[in-house]
Amino acid sequence: MDLIRILAAIFIPPLGVFLQVGLGKDFWINILLTFLGYVPGIVHAVWIIARK
């Protein structure tokens, strides 16, 4: 399941975070980071998935 989340995090970072933590604060942070730059959104999403 982590592989699917990581792939989702690479293509659509908020989706990967949503699959991991739901609609929490990390999801909204990732939305903001993705809008500010795609790469920070990816890094944050992979970090969230690897952390848990």
Gaussian input, Z-matrix of N, CA and C with variables (Angstrom, degrees):
# hf/3-21g

backbone

0 1
 N
 C     1     B1
 C     2     B2     1     A1
 N     3     B3     2     A2     1     D1
 C     4     B4     3     A3     2     D2
 C     5     B5     4     A4     3     D3
 N     6     B6     5     A5     4     D4
 C     7     B7     6     A6     5     D5
 C     8     B8     7     A7     6     D6
 N     9     B9     8     A8     7     D7
 C    10    B10     9     A9     8     D8
 C    11    B11    10    A10     9     D9
 N    12    B12    11    A11    10    D10
 C    13    B13    12    A12    11    D11
 C    14    B14    13    A13    12    D12
 N    15    B15    14    A14    13    D13
 C    16    B16    15    A15    14    D14
 C    17    B17    16    A16    15    D15
 N    18    B18    17    A17    16    D16
 C    19    B19    18    A18    17    D17
 C    20    B20    19    A19    18    D18
 N    21    B21    20    A20    19    D19
 C    22    B22    21    A21    20    D20
 C    23    B23    22    A22    21    D21
 N    24    B24    23    A23    22    D22
 C    25    B25    24    A24    23    D23
 C    26    B26    25    A25    24    D24
 N    27    B27    26    A26    25    D25
 C    28    B28    27    A27    26    D26
 C    29    B29    28    A28    27    D27
 N    30    B30    29    A29    28    D28
 C    31    B31    30    A30    29    D29
 C    32    B32    31    A31    30    D30
 N    33    B33    32    A32    31    D31
 C    34    B34    33    A33    32    D32
 C    35    B35    34    A34    33    D33
 N    36    B36    35    A35    34    D34
 C    37    B37    36    A36    35    D35
 C    38    B38    37    A37    36    D36
 N    39    B39    38    A38    37    D37
 C    40    B40    39    A39    38    D38
 C    41    B41    40    A40    39    D39
 N    42    B42    41    A41    40    D40
 C    43    B43    42    A42    41    D41
 C    44    B44    43    A43    42    D42
 N    45    B45    44    A44    43    D43
 C    46    B46    45    A45    44    D44
 C    47    B47    46    A46    45    D45
 N    48    B48    47    A47    46    D46
 C    49    B49    48    A48    47    D47
 C    50    B50    49    A49    48    D48
 N    51    B51    50    A50    49    D49
 C    52    B52    51    A51    50    D50
 C    53    B53    52    A52    51    D51
 N    54    B54    53    A53    52    D52
 C    55    B55    54    A54    53    D53
 C    56    B56    55    A55    54    D54
 N    57    B57    56    A56    55    D55
 C    58    B58    57    A57    56    D56
 C    59    B59    58    A58    57    D57
 N    60    B60    59    A59    58    D58
 C    61    B61    60    A60    59    D59
 C    62    B62    61    A61    60    D60
 N    63    B63    62    A62    61    D61
 C    64    B64    63    A63    62    D62
 C    65    B65    64    A64    63    D63
 N    66    B66    65    A65    64    D64
 C    67    B67    66    A66    65    D65
 C    68    B68    67    A67    66    D66
 N    69    B69    68    A68    67    D67
 C    70    B70    69    A69    68    D68
 C    71    B71    70    A70    69    D69
 N    72    B72    71    A71    70    D70
 C    73    B73    72    A72    71    D71
 C    74    B74    73    A73    72    D72
 N    75    B75    74    A74    73    D73
 C    76    B76    75    A75    74    D74
 C    77    B77    76    A76    75    D75
 N    78    B78    77    A77    76    D76
 C    79    B79    78    A78    77    D77
 C    80    B80    79    A79    78    D78
 N    81    B81    80    A80    79    D79
 C    82    B82    81    A81    80    D80
 C    83    B83    82    A82    81    D81
 N    84    B84    83    A83    82    D82
 C    85    B85    84    A84    83    D83
 C    86    B86    85    A85    84    D84
 N    87    B87    86    A86    85    D85
 C    88    B88    87    A87    86    D86
 C    89    B89    88    A88    87    D87
 N    90    B90    89    A89    88    D88
 C    91    B91    90    A90    89    D89
 C    92    B92    91    A91    90    D90
 N    93    B93    92    A92    91    D91
 C    94    B94    93    A93    92    D92
 C    95    B95    94    A94    93    D93
 N    96    B96    95    A95    94    D94
 C    97    B97    96    A96    95    D95
 C    98    B98    97    A97    96    D96
 N    99    B99    98    A98    97    D97
 C   100   B100    99    A99    98    D98
 C   101   B101   100   A100    99    D99
 N   102   B102   101   A101   100   D100
 C   103   B103   102   A102   101   D101
 C   104   B104   103   A103   102   D102
 N   105   B105   104   A104   103   D103
 C   106   B106   105   A105   104   D104
 C   107   B107   106   A106   105   D105
 N   108   B108   107   A107   106   D106
 C   109   B109   108   A108   107   D107
 C   110   B110   109   A109   108   D108
 N   111   B111   110   A110   109   D109
 C   112   B112   111   A111   110   D110
 C   113   B113   112   A112   111   D111
 N   114   B114   113   A113   112   D112
 C   115   B115   114   A114   113   D113
 C   116   B116   115   A115   114   D114
 N   117   B117   116   A116   115   D115
 C   118   B118   117   A117   116   D116
 C   119   B119   118   A118   117   D117
 N   120   B120   119   A119   118   D118
 C   121   B121   120   A120   119   D119
 C   122   B122   121   A121   120   D120
 N   123   B123   122   A122   121   D121
 C   124   B124   123   A123   122   D122
 C   125   B125   124   A124   123   D123
 N   126   B126   125   A125   124   D124
 C   127   B127   126   A126   125   D125
 C   128   B128   127   A127   126   D126
 N   129   B129   128   A128   127   D127
 C   130   B130   129   A129   128   D128
 C   131   B131   130   A130   129   D129
 N   132   B132   131   A131   130   D130
 C   133   B133   132   A132   131   D131
 C   134   B134   133   A133   132   D132
 N   135   B135   134   A134   133   D133
 C   136   B136   135   A135   134   D134
 C   137   B137   136   A136   135   D135
 N   138   B138   137   A137   136   D136
 C   139   B139   138   A138   137   D137
 C   140   B140   139   A139   138   D138
 N   141   B141   140   A140   139   D139
 C   142   B142   141   A141   140   D140
 C   143   B143   142   A142   141   D141
 N   144   B144   143   A143   142   D142
 C   145   B145   144   A144   143   D143
 C   146   B146   145   A145   144   D144
 N   147   B147   146   A146   145   D145
 C   148   B148   147   A147   146   D146
 C   149   B149   148   A148   147   D147
 N   150   B150   149   A149   148   D148
 C   151   B151   150   A150   149   D149
 C   152   B152   151   A151   150   D150
 N   153   B153   152   A152   151   D151
 C   154   B154   153   A153   152   D152
 C   155   B155   154   A154   153   D153

   B1=1.4601
   B2=1.5252
   B3=1.3377
   B4=1.4661
   B5=1.5217
   B6=1.3214
   B7=1.4588
   B8=1.5295
   B9=1.3254
   B10=1.4701
   B11=1.5237
   B12=1.3198
   B13=1.4715
   B14=1.5253
   B15=1.3210
   B16=1.4691
   B17=1.5289
   B18=1.3196
   B19=1.4749
   B20=1.5240
   B21=1.3303
   B22=1.4629
   B23=1.5231
   B24=1.3389
   B25=1.4577
   B26=1.5244
   B27=1.3094
   B28=1.4652
   B29=1.5293
   B30=1.3359
   B31=1.4606
   B32=1.5308
   B33=1.3359
   B34=1.4717
   B35=1.5341
   B36=1.3306
   B37=1.4625
   B38=1.5349
   B39=1.3404
   B40=1.4682
   B41=1.5339
   B42=1.3211
   B43=1.4625
   B44=1.5250
   B45=1.3231
   B46=1.4618
   B47=1.5204
   B48=1.3191
   B49=1.4692
   B50=1.5220
   B51=1.3233
   B52=1.4566
   B53=1.5250
   B54=1.3252
   B55=1.4576
   B56=1.5243
   B57=1.3230
   B58=1.4659
   B59=1.5279
   B60=1.3414
   B61=1.4747
   B62=1.5253
   B63=1.3191
   B64=1.4618
   B65=1.5169
   B66=1.3413
   B67=1.4659
   B68=1.5210
   B69=1.2962
   B70=1.4559
   B71=1.5092
   B72=1.3061
   B73=1.4633
   B74=1.5216
   B75=1.3400
   B76=1.4648
   B77=1.5291
   B78=1.3213
   B79=1.4626
   B80=1.5224
   B81=1.3356
   B82=1.4680
   B83=1.5190
   B84=1.3279
   B85=1.4680
   B86=1.5211
   B87=1.3352
   B88=1.4512
   B89=1.5193
   B90=1.3187
   B91=1.4700
   B92=1.5285
   B93=1.3273
   B94=1.4614
   B95=1.5269
   B96=1.3283
   B97=1.4650
   B98=1.5260
   B99=1.3129
   B100=1.4612
   B101=1.5230
   B102=1.3304
   B103=1.4681
   B104=1.5237
   B105=1.3251
   B106=1.4616
   B107=1.5258
   B108=1.2814
   B109=1.4630
   B110=1.5100
   B111=1.2968
   B112=1.4583
   B113=1.5304
   B114=1.3214
   B115=1.4728
   B116=1.5342
   B117=1.3317
   B118=1.4736
   B119=1.5274
   B120=1.3179
   B121=1.4540
   B122=1.5193
   B123=1.3263
   B124=1.4648
   B125=1.5223
   B126=1.3191
   B127=1.4721
   B128=1.5272
   B129=1.3086
   B130=1.4656
   B131=1.5252
   B132=1.3213
   B133=1.4626
   B134=1.5275
   B135=1.3209
   B136=1.4655
   B137=1.5168
   B138=1.3103
   B139=1.4611
   B140=1.5356
   B141=1.3204
   B142=1.4751
   B143=1.5244
   B144=1.3197
   B145=1.4605
   B146=1.5350
   B147=1.3184
   B148=1.4731
   B149=1.5310
   B150=1.3175
   B151=1.4684
   B152=1.5165
   B153=1.3018
   B154=1.4714
   B155=1.4935
   A1=110.91
   A2=117.16
   A3=118.68
   A4=111.97
   A5=117.53
   A6=120.31
   A7=110.43
   A8=116.91
   A9=120.40
   A10=110.08
   A11=117.37
   A12=120.73
   A13=110.93
   A14=117.14
   A15=119.91
   A16=110.50
   A17=116.95
   A18=119.33
   A19=110.91
   A20=116.75
   A21=119.97
   A22=110.24
   A23=117.34
   A24=121.47
   A25=111.73
   A26=117.29
   A27=120.11
   A28=110.58
   A29=116.96
   A30=119.89
   A31=112.95
   A32=116.90
   A33=122.17
   A34=106.72
   A35=117.99
   A36=121.02
   A37=115.41
   A38=120.29
   A39=117.75
   A40=113.75
   A41=117.27
   A42=120.10
   A43=110.99
   A44=116.96
   A45=120.10
   A46=112.11
   A47=116.54
   A48=120.46
   A49=109.68
   A50=117.75
   A51=120.62
   A52=111.46
   A53=117.40
   A54=120.74
   A55=111.68
   A56=116.82
   A57=120.67
   A58=112.47
   A59=117.53
   A60=119.95
   A61=114.50
   A62=118.70
   A63=120.00
   A64=111.36
   A65=115.62
   A66=120.71
   A67=111.16
   A68=116.38
   A69=120.92
   A70=111.53
   A71=114.91
   A72=120.53
   A73=111.37
   A74=118.06
   A75=120.51
   A76=111.60
   A77=117.22
   A78=120.83
   A79=111.02
   A80=116.77
   A81=120.37
   A82=111.67
   A83=117.41
   A84=120.65
   A85=109.60
   A86=115.87
   A87=119.09
   A88=112.04
   A89=117.74
   A90=120.58
   A91=109.73
   A92=116.35
   A93=120.75
   A94=111.25
   A95=117.06
   A96=120.29
   A97=111.48
   A98=117.28
   A99=120.38
   A100=110.91
   A101=117.12
   A102=119.73
   A103=111.48
   A104=116.96
   A105=119.95
   A106=112.36
   A107=116.45
   A108=121.67
   A109=108.82
   A110=116.09
   A111=120.20
   A112=112.50
   A113=117.31
   A114=121.63
   A115=111.76
   A116=120.75
   A117=118.29
   A118=112.74
   A119=117.73
   A120=121.14
   A121=111.81
   A122=116.08
   A123=120.47
   A124=110.54
   A125=116.32
   A126=120.35
   A127=110.19
   A128=117.39
   A129=120.95
   A130=110.83
   A131=117.91
   A132=121.18
   A133=111.57
   A134=117.00
   A135=119.74
   A136=109.91
   A137=118.06
   A138=121.01
   A139=111.37
   A140=116.88
   A141=121.26
   A142=109.97
   A143=117.13
   A144=120.79
   A145=110.97
   A146=117.51
   A147=120.69
   A148=111.79
   A149=116.99
   A150=121.50
   A151=111.49
   A152=118.26
   A153=120.78
   A154=113.46
   D1=-33.18
   D2=178.72
   D3=-63.77
   D4=-33.16
   D5=178.70
   D6=-62.96
   D7=-41.45
   D8=178.23
   D9=-64.55
   D10=-41.20
   D11=179.35
   D12=-65.17
   D13=-40.45
   D14=-179.69
   D15=-67.91
   D16=-40.74
   D17=176.38
   D18=-63.32
   D19=-40.96
   D20=176.77
   D21=-63.96
   D22=-37.01
   D23=-179.98
   D24=-66.88
   D25=-30.39
   D26=179.88
   D27=-75.22
   D28=-41.80
   D29=-176.49
   D30=-87.06
   D31=-40.21
   D32=179.45
   D33=-138.29
   D34=87.20
   D35=-173.09
   D36=-52.22
   D37=-44.42
   D38=179.67
   D39=-62.26
   D40=-30.55
   D41=178.37
   D42=-65.49
   D43=-42.36
   D44=177.74
   D45=-61.60
   D46=-41.08
   D47=178.39
   D48=-68.88
   D49=-41.09
   D50=179.29
   D51=-61.05
   D52=-41.26
   D53=178.68
   D54=-64.65
   D55=-27.43
   D56=-178.59
   D57=-86.33
   D58=-48.42
   D59=-171.31
   D60=-120.64
   D61=-8.01
   D62=-178.02
   D63=81.49
   D64=-155.42
   D65=-176.76
   D66=-90.14
   D67=59.61
   D68=178.96
   D69=-99.98
   D70=-169.19
   D71=-178.60
   D72=-64.79
   D73=-34.60
   D74=179.07
   D75=-64.15
   D76=-34.78
   D77=177.41
   D78=-62.45
   D79=-46.85
   D80=-178.25
   D81=-69.06
   D82=-34.44
   D83=174.95
   D84=-63.10
   D85=-40.62
   D86=-179.99
   D87=-68.03
   D88=-37.32
   D89=175.26
   D90=-58.25
   D91=-47.02
   D92=179.57
   D93=-61.89
   D94=-46.42
   D95=-179.56
   D96=-64.21
   D97=-36.26
   D98=178.97
   D99=-67.32
   D100=-38.15
   D101=177.09
   D102=-68.82
   D103=-34.83
   D104=-179.68
   D105=-75.19
   D106=-26.61
   D107=178.88
   D108=179.01
   D109=133.53
   D110=-174.73
   D111=-62.60
   D112=-41.25
   D113=-176.99
   D114=-64.95
   D115=-44.61
   D116=176.24
   D117=-60.01
   D118=-33.22
   D119=176.39
   D120=-65.01
   D121=-40.70
   D122=178.36
   D123=-65.87
   D124=-46.45
   D125=-179.11
   D126=-60.53
   D127=-45.31
   D128=179.86
   D129=-63.74
   D130=-42.29
   D131=-179.06
   D132=-64.39
   D133=-45.28
   D134=179.21
   D135=-65.68
   D136=-37.73
   D137=177.92
   D138=-63.18
   D139=-42.75
   D140=178.92
   D141=-63.14
   D142=-43.39
   D143=-178.48
   D144=-68.48
   D145=-41.27
   D146=-178.87
   D147=-72.06
   D148=-27.71
   D149=-177.18
   D150=-69.80
   D151=-33.61
   D152=-173.99
   D153=-101.91

